[in-house]
Amino acid sequence: MLTLFIYFVLFFSVPFANEAEYGVKYLFTFPEAPISGLPLSQPQAIAIDLEGFVYIIDTGNSRIVKFNNKGDYVFALGGFGWETEEFDRPLDITVKTGLEVFVADFNNERIERYDKKLNYISSFYSEETFSTDLGFGFPSGVDVSAQGELFICDNENNRILKLNTFGQPIVSFGDFNWGDGQLEHPAKVEISPDNLIYVSDQSANQVVVFDYFGNYVTRFGKNLLNKPKGMTWSRNKLFVADSGNDRMAVFDKNHQLIYSWGDEGSNIGAFKNPVDVAGFGELIYVLDSDNNRVQVFELIEVK
């Protein structure tokens, strides 16, 4: 694969002494050809496992597509439906444990669980026996903690639901009685290295932060973000897919915006509705949904 190295964004300086300045370096774009005769169609999520394999939720084609970290195609699974290994508008994926893959299957109102080779294991549904505060519907986001517990964006109730390692719901948070922590329309959920729960709220145009037990901590991004969606932590920085602004926004651990890049378009470094982002080593993979592609960058610290 031809790899291009192009600096294309002005460096951004923050107004603090001894603070770093950043730029980005474009590396490559994939996929270069349709997968099994089908190009990507409105992909909505991207994740990278510990070995560097890249998983894309190809929502318009109701499938998962797996690549290596150079963008070479490996495997695809799915198709429209409601049986095992089928999906109806899948919206998110997480592979953080390195052993299991979890998929938020939105219209089927379930979380699908696979092994790392994408063999089906089980499904998590909301059951009628659950109390009203422990059910979920239309999941748009999912993440798994180092402890193996799942956090789900419950779009039916505009809240987060936490499941234990046995797949049983144990607590929900962020709904209408959560005060300053109330969520309007949660899109994605991301667990930080220090076990804080970050939720992108695409109606509030902010990221809302909770502790591991669901207690509200803070929120940020007002007047900066527009329909934020996928997030990832890399090199102690939070990368946010700022989809409404067609850019990537980078925040430090104190939730201060330190860098952003991109604008609307189809050229290198431009985006049309970037919806998710994933990191692997020094590299940042941006899922550019309306352009049906992944662009790969390296964040460069220049001071």
Backbone as CSV, one residue per row, in Angstrom:
resi,resn,N_x,N_y,N_z,CA_x,CA_y,CA_z,C_x,C_y,C_z
1,MET,0.845,-1.203,0.000,0.000,0.000,0.000,0.875,1.245,0.000
2,LEU,0.540,2.150,-0.883,1.266,3.410,-0.947,0.960,4.243,0.286
3,THR,1.984,4.710,0.960,1.806,5.530,2.153,2.285,6.934,1.874
4,LEU,1.442,7.915,2.136,1.764,9.310,1.901,2.019,10.008,3.220
5,PHE,2.980,10.922,3.250,3.265,11.705,4.437,3.104,13.170,4.082
6,ILE,2.076,13.791,4.616,1.770,15.169,4.257,1.415,15.950,5.513
7,TYR,2.120,17.052,5.768,1.701,17.972,6.813,0.701,18.936,6.195
8,PHE,-0.473,19.089,6.834,-1.480,19.892,6.167,-2.240,20.821,7.094
9,VAL,-1.915,20.859,8.366,-2.658,21.701,9.289,-1.703,22.631,10.010
10,LEU,-2.089,23.875,10.167,-1.285,24.813,10.935,-1.164,24.350,12.373
11,PHE,0.002,24.574,12.966,0.176,24.223,14.362,-0.655,25.138,15.243
12,PHE,-1.157,24.555,16.311,-2.041,25.279,17.218,-1.319,25.493,18.536
13,SER,-1.241,26.702,19.004,-0.585,27.010,20.269,-1.620,27.331,21.328
14,VAL,-1.457,26.762,22.513,-2.329,27.115,23.622,-1.639,28.172,24.461
15,PRO,-2.388,29.066,25.105,-1.788,30.234,25.747,-1.252,29.966,27.137
16,PHE,-0.439,28.919,27.276,0.169,28.629,28.559,1.664,28.424,28.345
17,ALA,2.453,28.940,29.249,3.905,28.803,29.133,4.298,27.335,29.197
18,ASN,5.274,26.964,28.383,5.833,25.617,28.361,4.822,24.558,27.902
19,GLU,3.699,25.002,27.369,2.709,24.056,26.863,3.112,23.618,25.457
20,ALA,2.775,22.353,25.126,3.171,21.809,23.832,2.348,22.414,22.701
21,GLU,2.929,22.367,21.506,2.213,22.686,20.282,2.095,21.404,19.469
22,TYR,1.034,21.314,18.667,0.768,20.077,17.964,0.495,20.315,16.487
23,GLY,0.743,19.274,15.717,0.329,19.215,14.330,-0.069,17.785,14.040
24,VAL,-0.598,17.525,12.860,-0.930,16.164,12.477,-0.281,15.827,11.145
25,LYS,0.051,14.564,11.005,0.645,14.065,9.769,-0.289,13.008,9.181
26,TYR,-0.747,13.226,7.964,-1.591,12.252,7.280,-0.731,11.083,6.815
27,LEU,-1.227,9.858,6.996,-0.482,8.676,6.592,-1.144,7.938,5.427
28,PHE,-2.368,7.467,5.598,-3.017,6.739,4.507,-4.519,6.656,4.750
29,THR,-5.219,6.199,3.707,-6.667,6.030,3.729,-7.010,4.602,3.322
30,PHE,-8.035,4.047,3.918,-8.539,2.736,3.497,-10.040,2.671,3.772
31,PRO,-10.747,1.690,3.179,-10.290,0.674,2.228,-10.119,1.258,0.828
32,GLU,-9.279,0.597,0.046,-9.017,1.056,-1.312,-9.969,0.449,-2.326
33,ALA,-10.706,-0.587,-1.927,-11.605,-1.277,-2.852,-12.814,-1.786,-2.078
34,PRO,-13.914,-2.088,-2.775,-15.083,-2.663,-2.098,-14.737,-3.971,-1.391
35,ILE,-15.490,-4.284,-0.342,-15.317,-5.521,0.414,-16.428,-6.485,0.008
36,SER,-16.040,-7.627,-0.558,-17.023,-8.609,-1.051,-18.033,-7.949,-1.984
37,GLY,-17.527,-7.042,-2.812,-18.366,-6.379,-3.800,-19.124,-5.173,-3.296
38,LEU,-19.002,-4.874,-1.992,-19.742,-3.759,-1.406,-18.786,-2.740,-0.799
39,PRO,-18.833,-1.491,-1.236,-18.062,-0.455,-0.541,-18.684,-0.182,0.820
40,LEU,-17.924,0.425,1.712,-18.497,0.840,2.985,-19.693,1.756,2.737
41,SER,-20.692,1.644,3.616,-21.904,2.446,3.479,-22.300,3.015,4.843
42,GLN,-22.051,4.310,5.032,-22.396,4.999,6.280,-21.861,4.261,7.513
43,PRO,-20.568,3.940,7.544,-20.011,3.277,8.731,-20.135,4.180,9.952
44,GLN,-20.365,3.570,11.126,-20.664,4.354,12.320,-19.717,4.119,13.487
45,ALA,-18.852,3.122,13.435,-17.970,2.877,14.584,-16.697,2.181,14.138
46,ILE,-15.630,2.444,14.900,-14.334,1.825,14.644,-13.688,1.482,15.979
47,ALA,-13.005,0.345,16.027,-12.289,-0.067,17.234,-11.056,-0.849,16.813
48,ILE,-10.031,-0.831,17.663,-8.776,-1.523,17.372,-8.416,-2.390,18.567
49,ASP,-8.130,-3.670,18.325,-7.806,-4.561,19.431,-6.329,-4.473,19.796
50,LEU,-5.923,-5.251,20.779,-4.563,-5.160,21.307,-3.514,-5.607,20.298
51,GLU,-3.902,-6.393,19.305,-2.981,-6.859,18.274,-2.927,-5.915,17.079
52,GLY,-3.768,-4.894,17.083,-3.767,-3.924,15.995,-4.781,-4.179,14.905
53,PHE,-5.642,-5.165,15.075,-6.692,-5.389,14.082,-7.780,-4.330,14.242
54,VAL,-8.262,-3.848,13.099,-9.240,-2.759,13.060,-10.611,-3.332,12.709
55,TYR,-11.607,-2.976,13.510,-12.980,-3.434,13.299,-13.851,-2.224,12.972
56,ILE,-14.586,-2.309,11.871,-15.467,-1.218,11.460,-16.907,-1.718,11.434
57,ILE,-17.787,-0.951,12.051,-19.216,-1.216,11.932,-19.707,-0.543,10.652
58,ASP,-19.940,-1.355,9.641,-20.400,-0.891,8.327,-21.930,-0.882,8.351
59,THR,-22.480,0.175,8.924,-23.897,0.202,9.282,-24.815,0.009,8.082
60,GLY,-24.537,0.691,6.984,-25.403,0.592,5.814,-25.451,-0.791,5.207
61,ASN,-24.417,-1.598,5.457,-24.387,-2.978,4.976,-24.625,-3.988,6.091
62,SER,-24.967,-3.517,7.276,-25.319,-4.386,8.418,-24.242,-5.433,8.688
63,ARG,-22.989,-4.993,8.785,-21.913,-5.960,8.967,-20.748,-5.367,9.748
64,ILE,-19.876,-6.260,10.217,-18.580,-5.909,10.787,-17.528,-6.235,9.737
65,VAL,-16.599,-5.319,9.517,-15.488,-5.581,8.598,-14.186,-5.441,9.382
66,LYS,-13.327,-6.442,9.261,-12.068,-6.484,10.002,-10.895,-6.267,9.047
67,PHE,-9.952,-5.408,9.460,-8.744,-5.100,8.693,-7.532,-5.266,9.601
68,ASN,-6.335,-5.360,9.004,-5.138,-5.209,9.820,-4.845,-3.723,9.979
69,ASN,-3.812,-3.385,10.753,-3.590,-1.959,11.052,-3.020,-1.180,9.874
70,LYS,-2.726,-1.863,8.764,-2.315,-1.180,7.539,-3.491,-0.963,6.588
71,GLY,-4.671,-1.418,7.003,-5.859,-1.222,6.186,-6.143,-2.329,5.200
72,ASP,-5.449,-3.468,5.345,-5.705,-4.605,4.462,-6.887,-5.415,4.998
73,TYR,-7.788,-5.786,4.115,-8.991,-6.521,4.499,-8.652,-7.905,5.042
74,VAL,-9.356,-8.301,6.117,-9.148,-9.606,6.732,-10.406,-10.463,6.679
75,PHE,-11.537,-9.904,7.115,-12.728,-10.732,7.302,-13.954,-9.838,7.430
76,ALA,-15.113,-10.370,7.068,-16.373,-9.651,7.264,-17.422,-10.610,7.794
77,LEU,-18.320,-10.063,8.593,-19.374,-10.864,9.206,-20.657,-10.051,9.258
78,GLY,-21.785,-10.691,8.982,-23.060,-10.018,9.177,-23.958,-10.078,7.973
79,GLY,-24.854,-9.122,7.924,-25.921,-9.064,6.953,-27.178,-8.659,7.690
80,PHE,-28.150,-8.135,6.966,-29.358,-7.642,7.619,-30.194,-8.788,8.177
81,GLY,-30.681,-8.615,9.414,-31.561,-9.613,10.008,-31.573,-9.532,11.513
82,TRP,-32.150,-10.516,12.141,-32.282,-10.526,13.599,-31.778,-11.832,14.214
83,GLU,-31.246,-12.726,13.382,-30.653,-13.946,13.907,-29.235,-13.657,14.402
84,THR,-28.578,-14.684,14.968,-27.179,-14.518,15.349,-26.349,-14.241,14.100
85,GLU,-25.316,-13.429,14.244,-24.436,-13.019,13.151,-25.175,-12.204,12.093
86,GLU,-26.292,-11.593,12.492,-27.008,-10.643,11.643,-27.288,-9.386,12.458
87,PHE,-27.478,-8.266,11.758,-27.656,-6.991,12.449,-28.725,-6.154,11.759
88,ASP,-29.286,-5.238,12.533,-30.205,-4.236,12.001,-29.780,-2.880,12.558
89,ARG,-29.069,-2.140,11.751,-28.485,-0.842,12.095,-27.528,-0.932,13.296
90,PRO,-26.481,-1.715,13.166,-25.462,-1.724,14.224,-24.775,-0.368,14.295
91,LEU,-24.479,0.096,15.527,-23.953,1.450,15.685,-22.631,1.540,16.431
92,ASP,-22.232,0.514,17.164,-20.984,0.653,17.918,-20.345,-0.703,18.144
93,ILE,-19.046,-0.659,18.503,-18.270,-1.867,18.741,-17.151,-1.542,19.713
94,THR,-16.823,-2.504,20.581,-15.665,-2.359,21.453,-14.918,-3.681,21.514
95,VAL,-13.586,-3.599,21.551,-12.733,-4.799,21.537,-11.614,-4.668,22.570
96,LYS,-11.842,-3.891,23.613,-10.766,-3.513,24.526,-10.143,-4.678,25.276
97,THR,-10.902,-5.727,25.560,-10.344,-6.820,26.350,-9.333,-7.638,25.558
98,GLY,-9.401,-7.565,24.231,-8.521,-8.367,23.400,-9.026,-9.779,23.180
99,LEU,-10.048,-10.177,23.931,-10.584,-11.534,23.835,-12.006,-11.566,23.304
100,GLU,-12.744,-10.486,23.528,-14.149,-10.458,23.148,-14.481,-9.191,22.364
101,VAL,-15.507,-9.310,21.536,-16.008,-8.201,20.726,-17.476,-7.995,21.088
102,PHE,-17.841,-6.746,21.409,-19.225,-6.421,21.743,-19.761,-5.422,20.723
103,VAL,-20.965,-5.688,20.216,-21.577,-4.860,19.178,-22.930,-4.356,19.665
104,ALA,-23.158,-3.043,19.540,-24.462,-2.457,19.840,-25.331,-2.554,18.594
105,ASP,-26.298,-3.471,18.625,-27.191,-3.752,17.497,-28.487,-2.968,17.730
106,PHE,-28.535,-1.748,17.199,-29.523,-0.738,17.596,-30.971,-1.195,17.424
107,ASN,-31.373,-1.485,16.201,-32.787,-1.799,15.964,-33.202,-3.165,16.489
108,ASN,-32.248,-4.071,16.698,-32.560,-5.347,17.339,-32.543,-5.242,18.861
109,GLU,-32.207,-4.078,19.372,-32.238,-3.775,20.812,-31.466,-4.815,21.636
110,ARG,-30.205,-5.021,21.232,-29.390,-6.014,21.924,-27.920,-5.669,21.795
111,ILE,-27.129,-6.294,22.644,-25.673,-6.268,22.545,-25.223,-7.660,22.150
112,GLU,-24.484,-7.759,21.050,-23.984,-9.039,20.568,-22.549,-9.243,21.034
113,ARG,-22.254,-10.451,21.469,-20.928,-10.789,22.001,-20.285,-11.871,21.130
114,TYR,-19.032,-11.598,20.694,-18.266,-12.518,19.860,-16.881,-12.715,20.462
115,ASP,-16.205,-13.792,20.054,-14.801,-13.904,20.425,-13.967,-13.092,19.436
116,LYS,-12.649,-13.061,19.644,-11.807,-12.187,18.827,-11.723,-12.626,17.368
117,LYS,-12.131,-13.869,17.087,-12.188,-14.338,15.703,-13.589,-14.171,15.111
118,LEU,-14.444,-13.460,15.836,-15.813,-13.151,15.428,-16.704,-14.383,15.353
119,ASN,-16.443,-15.330,16.255,-17.379,-16.425,16.469,-18.410,-15.985,17.505
120,TYR,-19.675,-16.218,17.220,-20.750,-15.770,18.108,-20.688,-16.482,19.456
121,ILE,-20.901,-15.709,20.543,-20.943,-16.282,21.891,-22.332,-16.152,22.496
122,SER,-22.849,-14.921,22.596,-24.133,-14.722,23.261,-24.678,-13.340,22.933
123,SER,-25.906,-13.080,23.417,-26.561,-11.784,23.235,-27.095,-11.295,24.574
124,PHE,-27.075,-9.974,24.753,-27.656,-9.358,25.937,-28.882,-8.552,25.509
125,TYR,-30.024,-8.888,26.094,-31.275,-8.177,25.837,-31.787,-7.572,27.141
126,SER,-32.693,-6.621,27.008,-33.472,-6.172,28.154,-34.625,-7.154,28.347
127,GLU,-34.808,-7.629,29.568,-35.844,-8.617,29.842,-37.011,-7.990,30.595
128,GLU,-38.197,-8.558,30.410,-39.388,-8.025,31.063,-39.291,-8.098,32.578
129,THR,-38.477,-9.008,33.085,-38.344,-9.152,34.539,-37.478,-8.059,35.157
130,PHE,-36.744,-7.299,34.316,-35.910,-6.221,34.848,-36.792,-5.079,35.338
131,SER,-36.352,-4.411,36.400,-37.041,-3.209,36.847,-36.860,-2.107,35.804
132,THR,-37.717,-1.084,35.860,-37.692,-0.037,34.834,-36.366,0.700,34.783
133,ASP,-35.641,0.750,35.903,-34.366,1.466,35.905,-33.214,0.591,35.444
134,LEU,-33.485,-0.669,35.081,-32.414,-1.573,34.657,-32.645,-2.159,33.261
135,GLY,-33.644,-1.662,32.563,-33.854,-2.099,31.192,-33.162,-1.168,30.211
136,PHE,-33.102,-1.574,28.948,-32.544,-0.694,27.918,-33.208,-0.978,26.579
137,GLY,-33.136,0.008,25.705,-33.642,-0.151,24.349,-32.831,0.689,23.383
138,PHE,-32.689,0.208,22.167,-31.998,0.917,21.090,-30.611,1.418,21.531
139,PRO,-29.683,0.483,21.780,-28.337,0.876,22.219,-27.525,1.495,21.087
140,SER,-26.972,2.673,21.336,-26.164,3.356,20.313,-24.677,3.270,20.594
141,GLY,-24.304,2.925,21.823,-22.896,2.878,22.187,-22.643,1.800,23.215
142,VAL,-21.422,1.261,23.216,-21.045,0.250,24.200,-19.544,0.327,24.434
143,ASP,-19.144,0.140,25.690,-17.724,0.028,26.015,-17.583,-0.973,27.152
144,VAL,-16.392,-1.546,27.277,-16.134,-2.540,28.308,-14.955,-2.077,29.146
145,SER,-15.069,-2.251,30.459,-14.016,-1.819,31.378,-12.951,-2.897,31.513
146,ALA,-11.859,-2.538,32.174,-10.799,-3.508,32.440,-11.302,-4.633,33.336
147,GLN,-12.350,-4.358,34.099,-12.949,-5.368,34.971,-13.933,-6.268,34.229
148,GLY,-14.195,-5.963,32.956,-15.100,-6.771,32.161,-16.555,-6.378,32.261
149,GLU,-16.842,-5.206,32.847,-18.217,-4.735,32.952,-18.561,-3.857,31.747
150,LEU,-19.802,-3.974,31.273,-20.250,-3.241,30.093,-20.986,-1.964,30.481
151,PHE,-20.781,-0.918,29.673,-21.518,0.334,29.797,-22.197,0.584,28.455
152,ILE,-23.520,0.776,28.486,-24.331,0.864,27.275,-25.035,2.208,27.212
153,CYS,-24.997,2.853,26.040,-25.821,4.039,25.796,-27.237,3.573,25.468
154,ASP,-28.143,3.811,26.395,-29.541,3.408,26.272,-30.323,4.569,25.670
155,ASN,-30.536,4.518,24.348,-31.201,5.635,23.670,-32.694,5.705,23.941
156,GLU,-33.292,4.612,24.331,-34.717,4.646,24.642,-34.991,5.488,25.884
157,ASN,-34.072,5.443,26.850,-34.262,6.151,28.114,-33.256,7.280,28.330
158,ASN,-32.398,7.541,27.336,-31.391,8.610,27.416,-30.579,8.513,28.705
159,ARG,-29.910,7.375,28.857,-29.100,7.126,30.043,-28.030,6.085,29.724
160,ILE,-27.201,5.812,30.716,-26.181,4.767,30.617,-26.590,3.612,31.515
161,LEU,-26.455,2.398,31.015,-26.737,1.197,31.794,-25.443,0.414,31.972
162,LYS,-25.190,-0.002,33.199,-23.983,-0.768,33.525,-24.359,-2.227,33.766
163,LEU,-23.642,-3.140,33.102,-23.850,-4.573,33.263,-22.626,-5.191,33.927
164,ASN,-22.848,-6.153,34.818,-21.719,-6.830,35.452,-21.112,-7.858,34.499
165,THR,-20.128,-8.589,34.976,-19.401,-9.526,34.113,-20.260,-10.707,33.670
166,PHE,-21.416,-10.891,34.306,-22.338,-11.957,33.904,-23.417,-11.446,32.949
167,GLY,-23.306,-10.161,32.567,-24.281,-9.581,31.664,-25.564,-9.151,32.329
168,GLN,-25.553,-9.050,33.650,-26.732,-8.622,34.388,-26.660,-7.125,34.677
169,PRO,-27.747,-6.371,34.442,-27.734,-4.933,34.728,-27.682,-4.673,36.226
170,ILE,-26.846,-3.710,36.620,-26.700,-3.430,38.047,-27.000,-1.985,38.405
171,VAL,-26.875,-1.051,37.467,-27.197,0.342,37.761,-27.370,1.105,36.448
172,SER,-28.239,2.101,36.467,-28.345,3.042,35.356,-28.111,4.438,35.889
173,PHE,-27.657,5.342,35.011,-27.410,6.715,35.444,-27.476,7.659,34.255
174,GLY,-27.698,8.943,34.576,-27.744,9.975,33.549,-29.133,10.299,33.044
175,ASP,-30.189,9.712,33.628,-31.529,9.978,33.122,-32.112,11.258,33.712
176,PHE,-33.415,11.444,33.595,-34.051,12.738,33.889,-33.923,13.173,35.341
177,ASN,-33.636,12.255,36.263,-33.525,12.646,37.672,-32.072,12.741,38.140
178,TRP,-31.155,12.974,37.179,-29.726,12.985,37.512,-29.165,14.402,37.661
179,GLY,-30.017,15.392,37.719,-29.565,16.762,37.948,-28.634,17.248,36.861
180,ASP,-27.471,17.780,37.263,-26.496,18.295,36.299,-25.951,17.204,35.390
181,GLY,-26.115,15.958,35.790,-25.630,14.844,34.983,-26.657,14.277,34.027
182,GLN,-27.786,14.963,33.863,-28.820,14.458,32.960,-28.344,14.496,31.515
183,LEU,-28.567,13.394,30.813,-28.204,13.274,29.405,-29.414,13.571,28.532
184,GLU,-29.179,14.265,27.427,-30.257,14.565,26.485,-30.343,13.515,25.379
185,HIS,-29.213,13.162,24.795,-29.184,12.172,23.716,-27.790,11.551,23.665
186,PRO,-27.520,10.564,24.511,-26.183,9.965,24.528,-25.890,9.226,23.231
187,ALA,-24.708,9.479,22.674,-24.323,8.841,21.412,-23.344,7.698,21.645
188,LYS,-22.223,7.995,22.303,-21.184,6.994,22.537,-20.686,7.094,23.972
189,VAL,-20.083,6.014,24.449,-19.517,5.973,25.793,-18.084,5.475,25.696
190,GLU,-17.187,6.098,26.465,-15.757,5.763,26.449,-15.239,5.757,27.874
191,ILE,-14.589,4.665,28.274,-14.018,4.551,29.612,-12.565,4.987,29.559
192,SER,-12.196,5.926,30.425,-10.839,6.471,30.433,-9.885,5.508,31.133
193,PRO,-8.572,5.724,30.991,-7.606,4.864,31.678,-7.754,4.875,33.195
194,ASP,-8.311,5.954,33.762,-8.525,6.003,35.208,-9.978,5.694,35.583
195,ASN,-10.670,4.976,34.708,-12.008,4.439,34.975,-13.087,5.500,35.165
196,LEU,-12.948,6.642,34.505,-14.051,7.584,34.417,-14.870,7.263,33.165
197,ILE,-16.155,7.554,33.220,-17.067,7.224,32.129,-17.389,8.498,31.358
198,TYR,-16.942,8.579,30.114,-17.159,9.742,29.251,-18.293,9.425,28.274
199,VAL,-19.286,10.311,28.232,-20.445,10.114,27.363,-20.585,11.319,26.439
200,SER,-20.594,11.080,25.139,-20.841,12.176,24.193,-22.349,12.374,24.072
201,ASP,-22.796,13.593,24.361,-24.213,13.945,24.300,-24.416,14.824,23.073
202,GLN,-24.962,14.229,22.013,-25.009,14.936,20.733,-26.109,15.987,20.667
203,SER,-27.019,16.012,21.628,-28.009,17.088,21.687,-27.524,18.247,22.539
204,ALA,-26.823,17.945,23.634,-26.266,18.998,24.486,-24.979,19.573,23.914
205,ASN,-24.398,18.906,22.903,-23.133,19.336,22.297,-22.024,19.407,23.336
206,GLN,-21.986,18.404,24.201,-20.989,18.337,25.258,-20.590,16.885,25.500
207,VAL,-19.497,16.726,26.244,-19.121,15.429,26.788,-19.404,15.472,28.283
208,VAL,-20.113,14.472,28.784,-20.504,14.412,30.190,-19.703,13.299,30.858
209,VAL,-19.158,13.589,32.045,-18.259,12.665,32.730,-18.895,12.175,34.029
210,PHE,-18.824,10.862,34.251,-19.293,10.231,35.480,-18.151,9.408,36.068
211,ASP,-18.238,9.108,37.373,-17.276,8.165,37.921,-17.736,6.744,37.597
212,TYR,-16.959,5.750,38.032,-17.222,4.366,37.645,-18.558,3.852,38.180
213,PHE,-19.064,4.506,39.215,-20.309,4.064,39.841,-21.524,4.865,39.372
214,GLY,-21.293,5.812,38.443,-22.398,6.556,37.867,-22.665,7.903,38.481
215,ASN,-21.797,8.344,39.383,-21.956,9.670,39.967,-21.447,10.734,38.993
216,TYR,-22.204,11.806,38.853,-21.826,12.888,37.948,-20.549,13.571,38.425
217,VAL,-19.635,13.858,37.483,-18.372,14.528,37.791,-18.333,15.920,37.168
218,THR,-18.465,15.997,35.855,-18.385,17.293,35.174,-18.879,17.139,33.743
219,ARG,-18.913,18.241,33.021,-19.196,18.228,31.590,-18.368,19.317,30.926
220,PHE,-18.080,19.142,29.642,-17.265,20.117,28.917,-17.592,20.067,27.433
221,GLY,-17.118,21.099,26.723,-17.310,21.172,25.278,-18.347,22.172,24.831
222,LYS,-19.027,22.842,25.773,-20.041,23.819,25.389,-19.418,24.919,24.534
223,ASN,-20.087,25.264,23.453,-19.636,26.275,22.483,-18.378,25.849,21.720
224,LEU,-17.973,24.591,21.877,-16.831,24.051,21.142,-17.238,22.888,20.237
225,LEU,-18.115,22.030,20.751,-18.496,20.820,20.035,-19.880,20.961,19.413
226,ASN,-20.068,20.221,18.319,-21.355,20.196,17.628,-21.652,18.751,17.226
227,LYS,-22.588,18.139,17.917,-22.944,16.736,17.708,-21.728,15.813,17.880
228,PRO,-21.079,15.853,19.045,-19.951,14.948,19.279,-20.418,13.499,19.304
229,LYS,-19.564,12.623,18.791,-19.919,11.198,18.759,-18.777,10.367,19.362
230,GLY,-18.063,9.590,18.548,-17.085,8.671,19.092,-15.885,9.352,19.719
231,MET,-15.272,8.660,20.694,-14.127,9.193,21.435,-13.105,8.084,21.646
232,THR,-11.852,8.487,21.870,-10.831,7.539,22.291,-9.763,8.266,23.080
233,TRP,-9.167,7.552,24.039,-8.018,8.073,24.781,-6.739,7.557,24.146
234,SER,-5.800,8.449,23.885,-4.505,8.073,23.333,-3.456,9.054,23.831
235,ARG,-2.374,8.550,24.377,-1.279,9.394,24.869,-1.796,10.451,25.855
236,ASN,-2.689,10.026,26.764,-3.250,10.898,27.804,-4.058,12.055,27.241
237,LYS,-4.585,11.877,26.042,-5.429,12.896,25.422,-6.725,12.249,24.951
238,LEU,-7.808,13.022,25.027,-9.101,12.545,24.562,-9.374,13.099,23.169
239,PHE,-9.508,12.209,22.209,-9.848,12.577,20.835,-11.356,12.404,20.661
240,VAL,-12.007,13.451,20.170,-13.461,13.447,20.013,-13.815,13.683,18.547
241,ALA,-14.663,12.818,18.000,-15.192,13.031,16.655,-16.284,14.095,16.733
242,ASP,-15.923,15.301,16.345,-16.818,16.462,16.417,-17.591,16.528,15.104
243,SER,-18.593,15.658,14.978,-19.185,15.384,13.663,-19.861,16.598,13.042
244,GLY,-20.546,17.404,13.856,-21.247,18.557,13.313,-20.334,19.648,12.806
245,ASN,-19.083,19.653,13.282,-18.083,20.616,12.814,-17.127,20.007,11.801
246,ASP,-17.348,18.744,11.433,-16.491,18.051,10.453,-15.019,18.155,10.823
247,ARG,-14.712,17.853,12.083,-13.325,17.941,12.536,-13.078,16.959,13.674
248,MET,-11.800,16.817,14.008,-11.389,16.102,15.209,-10.971,17.122,16.255
249,ALA,-11.418,16.927,17.486,-11.064,17.811,18.595,-10.276,17.009,19.622
250,VAL,-9.192,17.600,20.127,-8.309,16.922,21.072,-8.309,17.696,22.385
251,PHE,-8.599,16.995,23.487,-8.643,17.600,24.809,-7.569,16.985,25.699
252,ASP,-7.016,17.795,26.612,-6.074,17.248,27.579,-6.840,16.627,28.745
253,LYS,-6.104,16.100,29.734,-6.755,15.406,30.848,-7.556,16.346,31.734
254,ASN,-7.344,17.660,31.571,-8.135,18.653,32.304,-9.317,19.159,31.485
255,HIS,-9.559,18.506,30.359,-10.707,18.792,29.488,-10.596,20.140,28.783
256,GLN,-9.352,20.579,28.565,-9.105,21.794,27.795,-8.812,21.423,26.343
257,LEU,-9.446,22.133,25.416,-9.181,21.892,23.998,-7.766,22.346,23.669
258,ILE,-6.937,21.428,23.169,-5.552,21.775,22.859,-5.256,21.731,21.362
259,TYR,-6.126,21.078,20.587,-5.847,20.998,19.154,-7.107,20.536,18.435
260,SER,-7.251,20.945,17.196,-8.314,20.415,16.344,-7.832,20.455,14.904
261,TRP,-8.371,19.572,14.091,-8.037,19.626,12.670,-9.210,19.093,11.847
262,GLY,-9.248,19.553,10.593,-10.258,19.109,9.649,-11.290,20.173,9.353
263,ASP,-11.895,20.073,8.186,-13.063,20.864,7.817,-13.871,20.037,6.827
264,GLU,-14.990,20.573,6.354,-15.893,19.800,5.513,-15.308,19.594,4.120
265,GLY,-15.301,18.331,3.666,-14.816,18.044,2.331,-14.406,16.599,2.161
266,SER,-13.865,16.299,0.987,-13.447,14.935,0.658,-11.958,14.825,0.367
267,ASN,-11.230,15.923,0.497,-9.793,15.884,0.277,-9.087,15.256,1.470
268,ILE,-7.789,15.062,1.343,-6.983,14.554,2.448,-7.081,15.506,3.634
269,GLY,-7.373,14.953,4.793,-7.454,15.760,6.005,-8.776,16.441,6.224
270,ALA,-9.680,16.360,5.255,-11.032,16.906,5.408,-11.988,15.761,5.726
271,PHE,-13.131,16.108,6.293,-14.092,15.094,6.708,-15.504,15.489,6.302
272,LYS,-16.335,14.473,6.131,-17.780,14.659,6.033,-18.419,13.750,7.079
273,ASN,-18.840,14.362,8.176,-19.469,13.631,9.268,-18.535,12.575,9.873
274,PRO,-17.420,12.991,10.457,-16.581,12.033,11.183,-17.323,11.559,12.428
275,VAL,-17.502,10.255,12.572,-18.371,9.739,13.628,-17.642,8.971,14.720
276,ASP,-16.402,8.550,14.463,-15.698,7.779,15.488,-14.204,7.866,15.255
277,VAL,-13.455,7.454,16.273,-12.000,7.558,16.238,-11.426,6.468,17.132
278,ALA,-10.270,5.933,16.740,-9.592,4.904,17.526,-8.094,5.136,17.446
279,GLY,-7.377,4.720,18.477,-5.933,4.890,18.516,-5.213,3.561,18.584
280,PHE,-4.021,3.521,17.972,-3.151,2.351,18.078,-1.717,2.844,18.056
281,GLY,-1.033,2.765,19.190,0.312,3.317,19.278,0.288,4.812,19.053
282,GLU,1.075,5.273,18.091,1.139,6.699,17.780,0.084,7.122,16.755
283,LEU,-0.700,6.178,16.267,-1.596,6.462,15.149,-3.028,6.712,15.607
284,ILE,-3.717,7.579,14.863,-5.111,7.909,15.110,-5.912,7.575,13.848
285,TYR,-6.913,6.718,14.006,-7.768,6.275,12.905,-9.112,6.992,13.015
286,VAL,-9.455,7.783,12.005,-10.697,8.559,12.011,-11.676,7.945,11.018
287,LEU,-12.871,7.612,11.508,-13.912,7.061,10.647,-14.717,8.206,10.045
288,ASP,-14.520,8.410,8.764,-15.074,9.535,8.003,-16.338,9.034,7.300
289,SER,-17.478,9.101,7.986,-18.656,8.324,7.602,-19.213,8.666,6.231
290,ASP,-19.474,9.931,5.966,-20.113,10.271,4.696,-19.163,10.143,3.509
291,ASN,-17.858,10.066,3.775,-16.887,9.748,2.727,-16.607,8.250,2.657
292,ASN,-17.221,7.474,3.557,-17.099,6.009,3.557,-15.642,5.551,3.540
293,ARG,-14.868,6.099,4.484,-13.443,5.773,4.521,-12.898,5.962,5.934
294,VAL,-11.691,5.448,6.126,-10.909,5.703,7.334,-9.668,6.471,6.920
295,GLN,-9.387,7.576,7.604,-8.136,8.299,7.408,-7.260,8.091,8.642
296,VAL,-5.988,7.846,8.394,-5.055,7.547,9.479,-4.036,8.672,9.592
297,PHE,-3.819,9.139,10.828,-2.947,10.274,11.107,-2.001,9.939,12.260
298,GLU,-0.994,10.789,12.377,-0.135,10.776,13.559,-0.143,12.172,14.160
299,LEU,-0.408,12.258,15.465,-0.349,13.545,16.155,1.108,13.848,16.476
300,ILE,1.579,15.006,16.049,2.978,15.389,16.204,3.098,16.492,17.252
301,GLU,3.909,16.264,18.263,4.206,17.304,19.244,5.482,18.012,18.811
302,VAL,5.415,19.328,18.658,6.539,20.062,18.075,7.250,20.957,19.080
303,LYS,6.767,20.985,20.316,7.476,21.765,21.334,7.320,21.123,22.689
